C-alpha cells in the first residue's frame, strides 16, 4: 500500500505485476491480497486479483495512510 501511496503522490499508476516483481511477492499471494483489499475498500477495482490491472488506492486508504504518517511525525518530534 505504501508503494501505491508513493506512486499516487508522484502522479504514477502501477500494476500489481510491477508491485509483485519489485517486492518479490508471489503473484498468487498478491492476487489474494488485492481481492481482500478491494473487498474492504482500500483499493479501487473489480476485485478479481488480475495482476495486470492498474492499482488505485481509495480515499479511505489514503486517509488512513496520511493519518499514520502524521502520527509517526508527531512521535518523532516528541522523541
C-alpha positions in Angstrom: 0.0 0.0 0.0 2.9 2.4 0.7 4.2 1.8 -2.8 0.8 2.8 -4.2 0.7 5.8 -1.9 4.1 7.0 -3.2 3.2 6.3 -6.8 0.0 8.3 -6.4 1.9 11.2 -4.8 4.2 11.2 -7.9 1.2 11.0 -10.3 2.0 7.5 -11.5 0.0 4.4 -11.7 1.4 0.9 -11.2 0.2 -2.6 -11.9 0.0 -5.4 -9.5 2.6 -7.3 -11.6 5.0 -4.4 -11.2 4.5 -4.4 -7.4 4.9 -8.2 -7.4 8.2 -8.1 -9.2 9.7 -5.2 -7.3 8.9 -6.6 -3.9 9.4 -10.3 -4.6 5.8 -11.1 -3.8 4.5 -14.3 -5.5 1.7 -13.3 -7.9 -0.8 -15.7 -6.4 -0.2 -14.2 -2.9 -0.6 -10.6 -4.2 -3.7 -11.5 -6.1 -5.4 -12.8 -2.9 -4.4 -9.6 -1.0 -5.7 -7.5 -3.9 -9.1 -9.2 -3.7 -9.1 -8.7 0.1 -8.0 -5.0 -0.1 -10.7 -4.4 -2.7 -13.4 -6.1 -0.5 -12.5 -3.9 2.5 -12.4 -0.7 0.4 -8.7 0.1 0.3 -8.1 -0.5 -3.4 -10.5 0.6 -6.1 -11.0 -2.0 -8.8 -13.1 -5.0 -9.8 -11.5 -7.2 -7.1 -10.6 -10.1 -9.3 -6.9 -10.1 -8.4 -5.7 -9.5 -12.0 -2.0 -8.7 -11.8 -2.2 -6.6 -15.0 -4.7 -4.1 -13.6 -3.5 -0.7 -12.6 -4.0 -0.2 -8.9 -5.6 2.8 -7.2 -5.8 3.4 -3.5 -9.2 4.5 -2.3 -9.8 7.8 -0.5 -10.3 5.7 2.7 -6.9 4.1 2.3 -5.2 7.4 1.5 -6.8 9.0 4.6 -5.6 6.1 6.8 -2.0 6.2 5.5 -1.9 10.0 5.9 -3.1 9.7 9.5 -0.5 7.1 10.3 2.3 9.2 8.7 1.2 12.3 10.6 1.1 10.4 13.9 4.6 9.0 13.2 5.9 12.5 12.6 4.4 13.7 15.9 6.0 10.8 17.7 9.4 11.5 16.1 9.2 15.2 17.0 8.2 14.4 20.6 11.0 11.8 21.0 
